Amino acid sequence: MNKSTLIQRISEKAGLSKKQAESALNAFIDTITETLKQDEKVQIVGFGTFEIKNRAEHPGLNPATLEPITVKASKTPVFKPGKSYKEAF
């Protein structure tokens, strides 16, 4: 599912116009992004948790040349589904 299909479904389920659904989805994404940038996690009970994981510097290989390289430390956003959400599948 892409973003426009998601907006359409939100619009139908919530009884909103597509414009309102798009604004709500964008606000949701922006709020999560801003919160993660402040190194805070976002926990939605019954759904899951968005948080930042710190990845340590580690050795790797350049796929084009197969030469050893050092992959720099980085921060990666992750989503951990909640128990009840996982059980829905």
PDB file of N, CA, C and O in Angstrom, chain B, residues numbered from 101:
ATOM      1  N   MET B 101       0.850  -1.172   0.000  1.00  0.00           N
ATOM      2  CA  MET B 101       0.000   0.000   0.000  1.00  0.00           C
ATOM      3  C   MET B 101       0.895   1.234   0.000  1.00  0.00           C
ATOM      4  O   MET B 101       1.865   1.309   0.754  1.00  0.00           O
ATOM      5  N   ASN B 102       0.565   2.186  -0.841  1.00  0.00           N
ATOM      6  CA  ASN B 102       1.325   3.431  -0.863  1.00  0.00           C
ATOM      7  C   ASN B 102       0.576   4.511  -0.073  1.00  0.00           C
ATOM      8  O   ASN B 102      -0.522   4.284   0.436  1.00  0.00           O
ATOM      9  N   LYS B 103       1.196   5.681   0.012  1.00  0.00           N
ATOM     10  CA  LYS B 103       0.637   6.748   0.841  1.00  0.00           C
ATOM     11  C   LYS B 103      -0.743   7.198   0.361  1.00  0.00           C
ATOM     12  O   LYS B 103      -1.631   7.432   1.181  1.00  0.00           O
ATOM     13  N   SER B 104      -0.934   7.323  -0.949  1.00  0.00           N
ATOM     14  CA  SER B 104      -2.235   7.800  -1.435  1.00  0.00           C
ATOM     15  C   SER B 104      -3.347   6.792  -1.149  1.00  0.00           C
ATOM     16  O   SER B 104      -4.477   7.188  -0.865  1.00  0.00           O
ATOM     17  N   THR B 105      -3.043   5.502  -1.218  1.00  0.00           N
ATOM     18  CA  THR B 105      -4.039   4.481  -0.879  1.00  0.00           C
ATOM     19  C   THR B 105      -4.354   4.527   0.610  1.00  0.00           C
ATOM     20  O   THR B 105      -5.508   4.383   1.012  1.00  0.00           O
ATOM     21  N   LEU B 106      -3.325   4.727   1.425  1.00  0.00           N
ATOM     22  CA  LEU B 106      -3.528   4.841   2.869  1.00  0.00           C
ATOM     23  C   LEU B 106      -4.414   6.045   3.188  1.00  0.00           C
ATOM     24  O   LEU B 106      -5.313   5.945   4.023  1.00  0.00           O
ATOM     25  N   ILE B 107      -4.173   7.160   2.543  1.00  0.00           N
ATOM     26  CA  ILE B 107      -4.993   8.362   2.742  1.00  0.00           C
ATOM     27  C   ILE B 107      -6.444   8.075   2.364  1.00  0.00           C
ATOM     28  O   ILE B 107      -7.365   8.475   3.077  1.00  0.00           O
ATOM     29  N   GLN B 108      -6.646   7.392   1.255  1.00  0.00           N
ATOM     30  CA  GLN B 108      -8.001   7.034   0.814  1.00  0.00           C
ATOM     31  C   GLN B 108      -8.702   6.184   1.875  1.00  0.00           C
ATOM     32  O   GLN B 108      -9.861   6.434   2.205  1.00  0.00           O
ATOM     33  N   ARG B 109      -8.002   5.181   2.410  1.00  0.00           N
ATOM     34  CA  ARG B 109      -8.604   4.293   3.415  1.00  0.00           C
ATOM     35  C   ARG B 109      -8.907   5.040   4.713  1.00  0.00           C
ATOM     36  O   ARG B 109      -9.956   4.829   5.322  1.00  0.00           O
ATOM     37  N   ILE B 110      -7.998   5.904   5.133  1.00  0.00           N
ATOM     38  CA  ILE B 110      -8.235   6.701   6.342  1.00  0.00           C
ATOM     39  C   ILE B 110      -9.456   7.586   6.129  1.00  0.00           C
ATOM     40  O   ILE B 110     -10.304   7.714   7.012  1.00  0.00           O
ATOM     41  N   SER B 111      -9.537   8.193   4.955  1.00  0.00           N
ATOM     42  CA  SER B 111     -10.667   9.057   4.614  1.00  0.00           C
ATOM     43  C   SER B 111     -11.987   8.300   4.739  1.00  0.00           C
ATOM     44  O   SER B 111     -12.947   8.808   5.319  1.00  0.00           O
ATOM     45  N   GLU B 112     -12.030   7.095   4.198  1.00  0.00           N
ATOM     46  CA  GLU B 112     -13.250   6.287   4.235  1.00  0.00           C
ATOM     47  C   GLU B 112     -13.596   5.843   5.654  1.00  0.00           C
ATOM     48  O   GLU B 112     -14.748   5.956   6.075  1.00  0.00           O
ATOM     49  N   LYS B 113     -12.606   5.338   6.395  1.00  0.00           N
ATOM     50  CA  LYS B 113     -12.868   4.801   7.737  1.00  0.00           C
ATOM     51  C   LYS B 113     -13.215   5.882   8.753  1.00  0.00           C
ATOM     52  O   LYS B 113     -14.029   5.657   9.649  1.00  0.00           O
ATOM     53  N   ALA B 114     -12.600   7.058   8.615  1.00  0.00           N
ATOM     54  CA  ALA B 114     -12.813   8.120   9.600  1.00  0.00           C
ATOM     55  C   ALA B 114     -13.878   9.123   9.164  1.00  0.00           C
ATOM     56  O   ALA B 114     -14.223  10.028   9.925  1.00  0.00           O
ATOM     57  N   GLY B 115     -14.395   8.973   7.964  1.00  0.00           N
ATOM     58  CA  GLY B 115     -15.398   9.921   7.481  1.00  0.00           C
ATOM     59  C   GLY B 115     -14.823  11.308   7.255  1.00  0.00           C
ATOM     60  O   GLY B 115     -15.490  12.313   7.503  1.00  0.00           O
ATOM     61  N   LEU B 116     -13.584  11.361   6.784  1.00  0.00           N
ATOM     62  CA  LEU B 116     -12.904  12.631   6.520  1.00  0.00           C
ATOM     63  C   LEU B 116     -12.756  12.829   5.020  1.00  0.00           C
ATOM     64  O   LEU B 116     -12.835  11.879   4.242  1.00  0.00           O
ATOM     65  N   SER B 117     -12.543  14.066   4.633  1.00  0.00           N
ATOM     66  CA  SER B 117     -12.198  14.309   3.233  1.00  0.00           C
ATOM     67  C   SER B 117     -10.773  13.796   3.024  1.00  0.00           C
ATOM     68  O   SER B 117     -10.034  13.588   3.986  1.00  0.00           O
ATOM     69  N   LYS B 118     -10.397  13.598   1.779  1.00  0.00           N
ATOM     70  CA  LYS B 118      -9.025  13.151   1.497  1.00  0.00           C
ATOM     71  C   LYS B 118      -8.013  14.183   1.992  1.00  0.00           C
ATOM     72  O   LYS B 118      -6.943  13.829   2.486  1.00  0.00           O
ATOM     73  N   LYS B 119      -8.361  15.449   1.856  1.00  0.00           N
ATOM     74  CA  LYS B 119      -7.467  16.529   2.300  1.00  0.00           C
ATOM     75  C   LYS B 119      -7.260  16.463   3.819  1.00  0.00           C
ATOM     76  O   LYS B 119      -6.139  16.614   4.304  1.00  0.00           O
ATOM     77  N   GLN B 120      -8.347  16.238   4.562  1.00  0.00           N
ATOM     78  CA  GLN B 120      -8.249  16.126   6.021  1.00  0.00           C
ATOM     79  C   GLN B 120      -7.455  14.884   6.418  1.00  0.00           C
ATOM     80  O   GLN B 120      -6.636  14.935   7.335  1.00  0.00           O
ATOM     81  N   ALA B 121      -7.696  13.780   5.734  1.00  0.00           N
ATOM     82  CA  ALA B 121      -6.977  12.541   6.032  1.00  0.00           C
ATOM     83  C   ALA B 121      -5.487  12.707   5.748  1.00  0.00           C
ATOM     84  O   ALA B 121      -4.651  12.228   6.515  1.00  0.00           O
ATOM     85  N   GLU B 122      -5.155  13.381   4.653  1.00  0.00           N
ATOM     86  CA  GLU B 122      -3.753  13.625   4.317  1.00  0.00           C
ATOM     87  C   GLU B 122      -3.095  14.511   5.371  1.00  0.00           C
ATOM     88  O   GLU B 122      -1.960  14.255   5.772  1.00  0.00           O
ATOM     89  N   SER B 123      -3.792  15.541   5.819  1.00  0.00           N
ATOM     90  CA  SER B 123      -3.257  16.426   6.862  1.00  0.00           C
ATOM     91  C   SER B 123      -3.022  15.659   8.158  1.00  0.00           C
ATOM     92  O   SER B 123      -2.000  15.847   8.818  1.00  0.00           O
ATOM     93  N   ALA B 124      -3.964  14.801   8.520  1.00  0.00           N
ATOM     94  CA  ALA B 124      -3.829  14.013   9.748  1.00  0.00           C
ATOM     95  C   ALA B 124      -2.647  13.052   9.645  1.00  0.00           C
ATOM     96  O   ALA B 124      -1.864  12.932  10.587  1.00  0.00           O
ATOM     97  N   LEU B 125      -2.514  12.373   8.514  1.00  0.00           N
ATOM     98  CA  LEU B 125      -1.398  11.440   8.330  1.00  0.00           C
ATOM     99  C   LEU B 125      -0.067  12.174   8.352  1.00  0.00           C
ATOM    100  O   LEU B 125       0.881  11.717   8.990  1.00  0.00           O
ATOM    101  N   ASN B 126       0.017  13.310   7.662  1.00  0.00           N
ATOM    102  CA  ASN B 126       1.257  14.094   7.655  1.00  0.00           C
ATOM    103  C   ASN B 126       1.606  14.587   9.053  1.00  0.00           C
ATOM    104  O   ASN B 126       2.777  14.583   9.434  1.00  0.00           O
ATOM    105  N   ALA B 127       0.608  15.012   9.820  1.00  0.00           N
ATOM    106  CA  ALA B 127       0.853  15.467  11.192  1.00  0.00           C
ATOM    107  C   ALA B 127       1.355  14.314  12.052  1.00  0.00           C
ATOM    108  O   ALA B 127       2.253  14.497  12.873  1.00  0.00           O
ATOM    109  N   PHE B 128       0.782  13.137  11.870  1.00  0.00           N
ATOM    110  CA  PHE B 128       1.204  11.936  12.604  1.00  0.00           C
ATOM    111  C   PHE B 128       2.672  11.616  12.303  1.00  0.00           C
ATOM    112  O   PHE B 128       3.468  11.407  13.219  1.00  0.00           O
ATOM    113  N   ILE B 129       3.019  11.581  11.024  1.00  0.00           N
ATOM    114  CA  ILE B 129       4.397  11.272  10.616  1.00  0.00           C
ATOM    115  C   ILE B 129       5.360  12.344  11.109  1.00  0.00           C
ATOM    116  O   ILE B 129       6.428  12.022  11.629  1.00  0.00           O
ATOM    117  N   ASP B 130       4.994  13.618  10.953  1.00  0.00           N
ATOM    118  CA  ASP B 130       5.858  14.718  11.397  1.00  0.00           C
ATOM    119  C   ASP B 130       6.090  14.677  12.898  1.00  0.00           C
ATOM    120  O   ASP B 130       7.209  14.904  13.359  1.00  0.00           O
ATOM    121  N   THR B 131       5.046  14.391  13.662  1.00  0.00           N
ATOM    122  CA  THR B 131       5.163  14.346  15.119  1.00  0.00           C
ATOM    123  C   THR B 131       6.089  13.219  15.555  1.00  0.00           C
ATOM    124  O   THR B 131       6.925  13.409  16.438  1.00  0.00           O
ATOM    125  N   ILE B 132       5.948  12.060  14.947  1.00  0.00           N
ATOM    126  CA  ILE B 132       6.833  10.940  15.281  1.00  0.00           C
ATOM    127  C   ILE B 132       8.269  11.286  14.912  1.00  0.00           C
ATOM    128  O   ILE B 132       9.184  11.043  15.699  1.00  0.00           O
ATOM    129  N   THR B 133       8.478  11.848  13.730  1.00  0.00           N
ATOM    130  CA  THR B 133       9.819  12.213  13.280  1.00  0.00           C
ATOM    131  C   THR B 133      10.466  13.228  14.216  1.00  0.00           C
ATOM    132  O   THR B 133      11.622  13.063  14.606  1.00  0.00           O
ATOM    133  N   GLU B 134       9.732  14.273  14.577  1.00  0.00           N
ATOM    134  CA  GLU B 134      10.268  15.304  15.472  1.00  0.00           C
ATOM    135  C   GLU B 134      10.609  14.723  16.843  1.00  0.00           C
ATOM    136  O   GLU B 134      11.628  15.081  17.433  1.00  0.00           O
ATOM    137  N   THR B 135       9.773  13.843  17.341  1.00  0.00           N
ATOM    138  CA  THR B 135      10.008  13.232  18.649  1.00  0.00           C
ATOM    139  C   THR B 135      11.247  12.343  18.610  1.00  0.00           C
ATOM    140  O   THR B 135      12.059  12.381  19.535  1.00  0.00           O
ATOM    141  N   LEU B 136      11.405  11.547  17.559  1.00  0.00           N
ATOM    142  CA  LEU B 136      12.577  10.679  17.436  1.00  0.00           C
ATOM    143  C   LEU B 136      13.860  11.491  17.300  1.00  0.00           C
ATOM    144  O   LEU B 136      14.905  11.084  17.807  1.00  0.00           O
ATOM    145  N   LYS B 137      13.790  12.633  16.620  1.00  0.00           N
ATOM    146  CA  LYS B 137      14.969  13.494  16.485  1.00  0.00           C
ATOM    147  C   LYS B 137      15.437  14.022  17.838  1.00  0.00           C
ATOM    148  O   LYS B 137      16.604  14.378  17.998  1.00  0.00           O
ATOM    149  N   GLN B 138      14.526  14.072  18.814  1.00  0.00           N
ATOM    150  CA  GLN B 138      14.870  14.523  20.165  1.00  0.00           C
ATOM    151  C   GLN B 138      15.287  13.344  21.046  1.00  0.00           C
ATOM    152  O   GLN B 138      15.358  13.473  22.268  1.00  0.00           O
ATOM    153  N   ASP B 139      15.564  12.192  20.422  1.00  0.00           N
ATOM    154  CA  ASP B 139      15.962  10.958  21.115  1.00  0.00           C
ATOM    155  C   ASP B 139      14.918  10.480  22.114  1.00  0.00           C
ATOM    156  O   ASP B 139      15.256   9.890  23.141  1.00  0.00           O
ATOM    157  N   GLU B 140      13.652  10.737  21.813  1.00  0.00           N
ATOM    158  CA  GLU B 140      12.555  10.223  22.631  1.00  0.00           C
ATOM    159  C   GLU B 140      11.842   9.150  21.831  1.00  0.00           C
ATOM    160  O   GLU B 140      11.827   9.188  20.600  1.00  0.00           O
ATOM    161  N   LYS B 141      11.248   8.189  22.535  1.00  0.00           N
ATOM    162  CA  LYS B 141      10.490   7.168  21.818  1.00  0.00           C
ATOM    163  C   LYS B 141       9.008   7.521  21.830  1.00  0.00           C
ATOM    164  O   LYS B 141       8.544   8.293  22.668  1.00  0.00           O
ATOM    165  N   VAL B 142       8.277   6.939  20.884  1.00  0.00           N
ATOM    166  CA  VAL B 142       6.838   7.144  20.771  1.00  0.00           C
ATOM    167  C   VAL B 142       6.177   5.783  20.968  1.00  0.00           C
ATOM    168  O   VAL B 142       6.352   4.875  20.156  1.00  0.00           O
ATOM    169  N   GLN B 143       5.417   5.652  22.051  1.00  0.00           N
ATOM    170  CA  GLN B 143       4.760   4.386  22.354  1.00  0.00           C
ATOM    171  C   GLN B 143       3.254   4.548  22.190  1.00  0.00           C
ATOM    172  O   GLN B 143       2.638   5.404  22.826  1.00  0.00           O
ATOM    173  N   ILE B 144       2.673   3.722  21.335  1.00  0.00           N
ATOM    174  CA  ILE B 144       1.234   3.721  21.113  1.00  0.00           C
ATOM    175  C   ILE B 144       0.724   2.376  21.618  1.00  0.00           C
ATOM    176  O   ILE B 144       0.910   1.351  20.962  1.00  0.00           O
ATOM    177  N   VAL B 145       0.083   2.381  22.778  1.00  0.00           N
ATOM    178  CA  VAL B 145      -0.378   1.149  23.408  1.00  0.00           C
ATOM    179  C   VAL B 145      -1.322   0.413  22.459  1.00  0.00           C
ATOM    180  O   VAL B 145      -2.229   1.012  21.882  1.00  0.00           O
ATOM    181  N   GLY B 146      -1.100  -0.869  22.308  1.00  0.00           N
ATOM    182  CA  GLY B 146      -1.908  -1.689  21.419  1.00  0.00           C
ATOM    183  C   GLY B 146      -1.402  -1.701  19.985  1.00  0.00           C
ATOM    184  O   GLY B 146      -1.916  -2.448  19.152  1.00  0.00           O
ATOM    185  N   PHE B 147      -0.407  -0.887  19.692  1.00  0.00           N
ATOM    186  CA  PHE B 147       0.142  -0.823  18.337  1.00  0.00           C
ATOM    187  C   PHE B 147       1.633  -1.124  18.346  1.00  0.00           C
ATOM    188  O   PHE B 147       2.067  -2.120  17.768  1.00  0.00           O
ATOM    189  N   GLY B 148       2.426  -0.268  18.999  1.00  0.00           N
ATOM    190  CA  GLY B 148       3.859  -0.508  19.056  1.00  0.00           C
ATOM    191  C   GLY B 148       4.630   0.736  19.443  1.00  0.00           C
ATOM    192  O   GLY B 148       4.060   1.751  19.843  1.00  0.00           O
ATOM    193  N   THR B 149       5.953   0.628  19.314  1.00  0.00           N
ATOM    194  CA  THR B 149       6.851   1.695  19.733  1.00  0.00           C
ATOM    195  C   THR B 149       7.802   2.072  18.602  1.00  0.00           C
ATOM    196  O   THR B 149       8.421   1.210  17.979  1.00  0.00           O
ATOM    197  N   PHE B 150       7.906   3.364  18.352  1.00  0.00           N
ATOM    198  CA  PHE B 150       8.895   3.906  17.431  1.00  0.00           C
ATOM    199  C   PHE B 150      10.042   4.419  18.289  1.00  0.00           C
ATOM    200  O   PHE B 150       9.814   5.129  19.268  1.00  0.00           O
ATOM    201  N   GLU B 151      11.281   4.063  17.927  1.00  0.00           N
ATOM    202  CA  GLU B 151      12.432   4.560  18.678  1.00  0.00           C
ATOM    203  C   GLU B 151      13.664   4.590  17.790  1.00  0.00           C
ATOM    204  O   GLU B 151      13.661   4.077  16.671  1.00  0.00           O
ATOM    205  N   ILE B 152      14.714   5.199  18.313  1.00  0.00           N
ATOM    206  CA  ILE B 152      15.987   5.286  17.606  1.00  0.00           C
ATOM    207  C   ILE B 152      16.936   4.251  18.197  1.00  0.00           C
ATOM    208  O   ILE B 152      17.080   4.147  19.416  1.00  0.00           O
ATOM    209  N   LYS B 153      17.576   3.491  17.325  1.00  0.00           N
ATOM    210  CA  LYS B 153      18.603   2.539  17.743  1.00  0.00           C
ATOM    211  C   LYS B 153      19.945   3.072  17.272  1.00  0.00           C
ATOM    212  O   LYS B 153      20.095   3.513  16.132  1.00  0.00           O
ATOM    213  N   ASN B 154      20.914   3.023  18.171  1.00  0.00           N
ATOM    214  CA  ASN B 154      22.269   3.426  17.823  1.00  0.00           C
ATOM    215  C   ASN B 154      23.013   2.218  17.268  1.00  0.00           C
ATOM    216  O   ASN B 154      23.120   1.186  17.931  1.00  0.00           O
ATOM    217  N   ARG B 155      23.520   2.354  16.061  1.00  0.00           N
ATOM    218  CA  ARG B 155      24.304   1.284  15.445  1.00  0.00           C
ATOM    219  C   ARG B 155      25.772   1.652  15.587  1.00  0.00           C
ATOM    220  O   ARG B 155      26.191   2.736  15.183  1.00  0.00           O
ATOM    221  N   ALA B 156      26.540   0.756  16.156  1.00  0.00           N
ATOM    222  CA  ALA B 156      27.961   1.000  16.388  1.00  0.00           C
ATOM    223  C   ALA B 156      28.739   0.923  15.071  1.00  0.00           C
ATOM    224  O   ALA B 156      28.298   0.305  14.102  1.00  0.00           O
ATOM    225  N   GLU B 157      29.898   1.565  15.065  1.00  0.00           N
ATOM    226  CA  GLU B 157      30.800   1.451  13.927  1.00  0.00           C
ATOM    227  C   GLU B 157      31.197  -0.017  13.799  1.00  0.00           C
ATOM    228  O   GLU B 157      31.441  -0.684  14.804  1.00  0.00           O
ATOM    229  N   HIS B 158      31.264  -0.528  12.559  1.00  0.00           N
ATOM    230  CA  HIS B 158      31.613  -1.935  12.377  1.00  0.00           C
ATOM    231  C   HIS B 158      32.271  -2.144  11.013  1.00  0.00           C
ATOM    232  O   HIS B 158      32.093  -1.343  10.096  1.00  0.00           O
ATOM    233  N   PRO B 159      33.034  -3.233  10.894  1.00  0.00           N
ATOM    234  CA  PRO B 159      33.673  -3.511   9.610  1.00  0.00           C
ATOM    235  C   PRO B 159      32.650  -3.983   8.580  1.00  0.00           C
ATOM    236  O   PRO B 159      31.640  -4.596   8.927  1.00  0.00           O
ATOM    237  N   GLY B 160      32.922  -3.695   7.325  1.00  0.00           N
ATOM    238  CA  GLY B 160      32.049  -4.119   6.239  1.00  0.00           C
ATOM    239  C   GLY B 160      32.855  -4.290   4.968  1.00  0.00           C
ATOM    240  O   GLY B 160      34.081  -4.178   4.977  1.00  0.00           O
ATOM    241  N   LEU B 161      32.159  -4.563   3.872  1.00  0.00           N
ATOM    242  CA  LEU B 161      32.809  -4.721   2.576  1.00  0.00           C
ATOM    243  C   LEU B 161      32.162  -3.790   1.565  1.00  0.00           C
ATOM    244  O   LEU B 161      30.943  -3.625   1.547  1.00  0.00           O
ATOM    245  N   ASN B 162      32.991  -3.185   0.726  1.00  0.00           N
ATOM    246  CA  ASN B 162      32.484  -2.414  -0.395  1.00  0.00           C
ATOM    247  C   ASN B 162      31.950  -3.432  -1.401  1.00  0.00           C
ATOM    248  O   ASN B 162      32.725  -4.244  -1.907  1.00  0.00           O
ATOM    249  N   PRO B 163      30.650  -3.416  -1.708  1.00  0.00           N
ATOM    250  CA  PRO B 163      30.093  -4.443  -2.586  1.00  0.00           C
ATOM    251  C   PRO B 163      30.638  -4.399  -4.018  1.00  0.00           C
ATOM    252  O   PRO B 163      30.642  -5.418  -4.709  1.00  0.00           O
ATOM    253  N   ALA B 164      31.093  -3.236  -4.460  1.00  0.00           N
ATOM    254  CA  ALA B 164      31.608  -3.120  -5.824  1.00  0.00           C
ATOM    255  C   ALA B 164      33.022  -3.680  -5.946  1.00  0.00           C
ATOM    256  O   ALA B 164      33.362  -4.314  -6.945  1.00  0.00           O
ATOM    257  N   THR B 165      33.848  -3.440  -4.916  1.00  0.00           N
ATOM    258  CA  THR B 165      35.260  -3.844  -4.996  1.00  0.00           C
ATOM    259  C   THR B 165      35.616  -4.959  -4.028  1.00  0.00           C
ATOM    260  O   THR B 165      36.698  -5.540  -4.120  1.00  0.00           O
ATOM    261  N   LEU B 166      34.719  -5.264  -3.103  1.00  0.00           N
ATOM    262  CA  LEU B 166      34.941  -6.253  -2.034  1.00  0.00           C
ATOM    263  C   LEU B 166      36.101  -5.882  -1.115  1.00  0.00           C
ATOM    264  O   LEU B 166      36.637  -6.732  -0.403  1.00  0.00           O
ATOM    265  N   GLU B 167      36.484  -4.601  -1.137  1.00  0.00           N
ATOM    266  CA  GLU B 167      37.525  -4.127  -0.228  1.00  0.00           C
ATOM    267  C   GLU B 167      36.919  -3.909   1.149  1.00  0.00           C
ATOM    268  O   GLU B 167      35.766  -3.493   1.260  1.00  0.00           O
ATOM    269  N   PRO B 168      37.690  -4.187   2.208  1.00  0.00           N
ATOM    270  CA  PRO B 168      37.184  -3.926   3.562  1.00  0.00           C
ATOM    271  C   PRO B 168      37.022  -2.421   3.794  1.00  0.00           C
ATOM    272  O   PRO B 168      37.855  -1.617   3.373  1.00  0.00           O
ATOM    273  N   ILE B 169      35.945  -2.068   4.465  1.00  0.00           N
ATOM    274  CA  ILE B 169      35.690  -0.675   4.820  1.00  0.00           C
ATOM    275  C   ILE B 169      35.195  -0.632   6.261  1.00  0.00           C
ATOM    276  O   ILE B 169      34.867  -1.664   6.847  1.00  0.00           O
ATOM    277  N   THR B 170      35.144   0.556   6.817  1.00  0.00           N
ATOM    278  CA  THR B 170      34.557   0.745   8.141  1.00  0.00           C
ATOM    279  C   THR B 170      33.238   1.480   7.959  1.00  0.00           C
ATOM    280  O   THR B 170      33.195   2.586   7.420  1.00  0.00           O
ATOM    281  N   VAL B 171      32.167   0.849   8.417  1.00  0.00           N
ATOM    282  CA  VAL B 171      30.846   1.468   8.350  1.00  0.00           C
ATOM    283  C   VAL B 171      30.701   2.344   9.589  1.00  0.00           C
ATOM    284  O   VAL B 171      30.822   1.859  10.714  1.00  0.00           O
ATOM    285  N   LYS B 172      30.442   3.633   9.384  1.00  0.00           N
ATOM    286  CA  LYS B 172      30.356   4.585  10.490  1.00  0.00           C
ATOM    287  C   LYS B 172      29.172   4.287  11.406  1.00  0.00           C
ATOM    288  O   LYS B 172      28.179   3.690  10.991  1.00  0.00           O
ATOM    289  N   ALA B 173      29.302   4.713  12.647  1.00  0.00           N
ATOM    290  CA  ALA B 173      28.194   4.604  13.597  1.00  0.00           C
ATOM    291  C   ALA B 173      27.034   5.453  13.082  1.00  0.00           C
ATOM    292  O   ALA B 173      27.243   6.496  12.461  1.00  0.00           O
ATOM    293  N   SER B 174      25.822   5.000  13.343  1.00  0.00           N
ATOM    294  CA  SER B 174      24.658   5.747  12.870  1.00  0.00           C
ATOM    295  C   SER B 174      23.469   5.522  13.790  1.00  0.00           C
ATOM    296  O   SER B 174      23.463   4.620  14.628  1.00  0.00           O
ATOM    297  N   LYS B 175      22.473   6.363  13.608  1.00  0.00           N
ATOM    298  CA  LYS B 175      21.208   6.220  14.324  1.00  0.00           C
ATOM    299  C   LYS B 175      20.166   5.781  13.308  1.00  0.00           C
ATOM    300  O   LYS B 175      20.092   6.325  12.206  1.00  0.00           O
ATOM    301  N   THR B 176      19.361   4.792  13.685  1.00  0.00           N
ATOM    302  CA  THR B 176      18.363   4.236  12.779  1.00  0.00           C
ATOM    303  C   THR B 176      17.001   4.205  13.449  1.00  0.00           C
ATOM    304  O   THR B 176      16.883   3.691  14.562  1.00  0.00           O
ATOM    305  N   PRO B 177      15.961   4.741  12.803  1.00  0.00           N
ATOM    306  CA  PRO B 177      14.623   4.625  13.385  1.00  0.00           C
ATOM    307  C   PRO B 177      14.121   3.191  13.226  1.00  0.00           C
ATOM    308  O   PRO B 177      14.301   2.572  12.177  1.00  0.00           O
ATOM    309  N   VAL B 178      13.488   2.670  14.282  1.00  0.00           N
ATOM    310  CA  VAL B 178      12.928   1.318  14.241  1.00  0.00           C
ATOM    311  C   VAL B 178      11.518   1.330  14.817  1.00  0.00           C
ATOM    312  O   VAL B 178      11.159   2.201  15.610  1.00  0.00           O
ATOM    313  N   PHE B 179      10.733   0.350  14.403  1.00  0.00           N
ATOM    314  CA  PHE B 179       9.388   0.155  14.942  1.00  0.00           C
ATOM    315  C   PHE B 179       9.330  -1.232  15.546  1.00  0.00           C
ATOM    316  O   PHE B 179       9.653  -2.221  14.888  1.00  0.00           O
ATOM    317  N   LYS B 180       8.915  -1.302  16.809  1.00  0.00           N
ATOM    318  CA  LYS B 180       8.728  -2.587  17.475  1.00  0.00           C
ATOM    319  C   LYS B 180       7.235  -2.763  17.720  1.00  0.00           C
ATOM    320  O   LYS B 180       6.653  -2.028  18.518  1.00  0.00           O
ATOM    321  N   PRO B 181       6.603  -3.727  17.047  1.00  0.00           N
ATOM    322  CA  PRO B 181       5.167  -3.916  17.251  1.00  0.00           C
ATOM    323  C   PRO B 181       4.861  -4.381  18.665  1.00  0.00           C
ATOM    324  O   PRO B 181       5.634  -5.128  19.264  1.00  0.00           O
ATOM    325  N   GLY B 182       3.733  -3.936  19.193  1.00  0.00           N
ATOM    326  CA  GLY B 182       3.278  -4.360  20.510  1.00  0.00           C
ATOM    327  C   GLY B 182       2.745  -5.783  20.462  1.00  0.00           C
ATOM    328  O   GLY B 182       2.453  -6.315  19.391  1.00  0.00           O
ATOM    329  N   LYS B 183       2.624  -6.388  21.626  1.00  0.00           N
ATOM    330  CA  LYS B 183       2.198  -7.780  21.727  1.00  0.00           C
ATOM    331  C   LYS B 183       0.834  -8.010  21.076  1.00  0.00           C
ATOM    332  O   LYS B 183       0.681  -8.933  20.276  1.00  0.00           O
ATOM    333  N   SER B 184      -0.152  -7.185  21.407  1.00  0.00           N
ATOM    334  CA  SER B 184      -1.494  -7.395  20.857  1.00  0.00           C
ATOM    335  C   SER B 184      -1.521  -7.168  19.348  1.00  0.00           C
ATOM    336  O   SER B 184      -2.296  -7.810  18.638  1.00  0.00           O
ATOM    337  N   TYR B 185      -0.688  -6.268  18.859  1.00  0.00           N
ATOM    338  CA  TYR B 185      -0.622  -6.032  17.414  1.00  0.00           C
ATOM    339  C   TYR B 185      -0.020  -7.243  16.712  1.00  0.00           C
ATOM    340  O   TYR B 185      -0.516  -7.667  15.668  1.00  0.00           O
ATOM    341  N   LYS B 186       1.054  -7.806  17.283  1.00  0.00           N
ATOM    342  CA  LYS B 186       1.671  -8.998  16.705  1.00  0.00           C
ATOM    343  C   LYS B 186       0.705 -10.172  16.704  1.00  0.00           C
ATOM    344  O   LYS B 186       0.663 -10.952  15.753  1.00  0.00           O
ATOM    345  N   GLU B 187      -0.072 -10.291  17.776  1.00  0.00           N
ATOM    346  CA  GLU B 187      -1.008 -11.408  17.891  1.00  0.00           C
ATOM    347  C   GLU B 187      -2.151 -11.311  16.882  1.00  0.00           C
ATOM    348  O   GLU B 187      -2.810 -12.314  16.606  1.00  0.00           O
ATOM    349  N   ALA B 188      -2.395 -10.133  16.334  1.00  0.00           N
ATOM    350  CA  ALA B 188      -3.454  -9.955  15.341  1.00  0.00           C
ATOM    351  C   ALA B 188      -3.147 -10.697  14.040  1.00  0.00           C
ATOM    352  O   ALA B 188      -4.035 -10.928  13.220  1.00  0.00           O
ATOM    353  N   PHE B 189      -1.886 -11.063  13.865  1.00  0.00           N
ATOM    354  CA  PHE B 189      -1.483 -11.768  12.655  1.00  0.00           C
ATOM    355  C   PHE B 189      -1.314 -13.232  12.948  1.00  0.00           C
ATOM    356  O   PHE B 189      -0.975 -14.005  12.052  1.00  0.00           O
TER     357      PHE B 189
END
